[in-house]
Amino acid sequence: MKNHICEHCGAIVKGDVCDYCGCPVDNPAPKIPKPEKTPKNNDDSGKNIKIAIIAAVSFAFLITLMSVISITKSANNTNSTVTSSKTSSKNNTYSFELSTDEMPKIEVPDIQIPQIEKPVFSKSDINNATGIYPAGVYQIGVDIPEGKYLLISDMLDETGSFPYGIYTDPEAEDEVYFSWEQFSSYVVIEGDGYVSFTWATAYSLENTEVKNDPFSRSGTFLVGRDLPAGTYEIISTNNDGYAYYSVYSDIYKTSKNVIISGEISEDTGSKEITVEDGQYLNLIWAKLKK
């Protein structure tokens, strides 16, 4: 049985009566032609797409390249250059140029910094500045200035004895004068030669104020500096009671001018003595009674 189209409602009717609206149908349904099949050509369509993409990319690259060239030409035509004026001082000059073609250049003068050398002080410089000379051998007038010095023993808690001498050579072999001193001694250093002393320190009387006490130990003492002028009692510090004393009116490079000398024993016990300013009192195994 052929299909018909209902003239009343448009529904497809298989028989003579429309199942949808119930009306009789006399006209058969028109045939709907089938669409013709188009042959497939996948290869040609893919190639066309690739060509289109390449063309678009090439066009975009060309447009970008033309823009860069245009900008570069514009910058070159501008040719902007900035130059600073030179600034000068007494010793320095600075200049620089800034352009689109070159990096900034700064010219700095070669400044020579002077080298400051540290002062080098010799042993003699230090000793001369302080007026203090430790034990050793000194060339007169070179290592130690001429003048009057007080020698103080470095061993005040023992016997206090130390050697002092004048020599013609720095090895202290060719002897001119030699003596053993106890605790302290005044000496005159002058002329040529070398002075040598061991276990003692020399103090210049011109720029030092070292203490030299006749009431505590033996030694040589300058009246008016170490003790006032006057009369004093000498007592022995030796276990057997023996002691020696002397008074100098003056001292020299290799000698002393003795005006009084004597000794103390167990029998005498002590000795009274009077001294004046400028004199030197020498005590051996003795001291002054306070």
BELTA-V348796 format. One record per run of one state. SS is the DSSP state (h for helix, s for strand, l for the rest). FROM is the first residue (numbers start at 1). LEN is the number of residues. If there is no record, write none. Layout:
ss: {SS;SS}
from: {FROM;FROM}
len: {LEN;LEN}
//
This chain:
ss: {l;s;l;s;l;s;l;s;l;s;l;h;l;s;l;s;l;s;l;s;l;s;l;h;l;s;l;s;l;s;l;s;l;s;l;s;l;s;l;s;l;s;l;s;l;s;l;s;l;s;l;s;l;s;l;s;l;s;l}
from: {1;4;6;12;14;17;18;24;25;28;29;42;79;81;84;87;89;93;95;96;100;105;107;123;131;132;134;136;141;144;145;147;154;161;168;175;183;184;190;194;198;200;205;219;224;227;228;230;237;243;252;256;265;270;276;280;285;286;289}
len: {3;2;6;2;3;1;6;1;3;1;13;37;2;3;3;2;4;2;1;4;5;2;16;8;1;2;2;5;3;1;2;7;7;7;7;8;1;6;4;4;2;5;14;5;3;1;2;7;6;9;4;9;5;6;4;5;1;3;2}
//
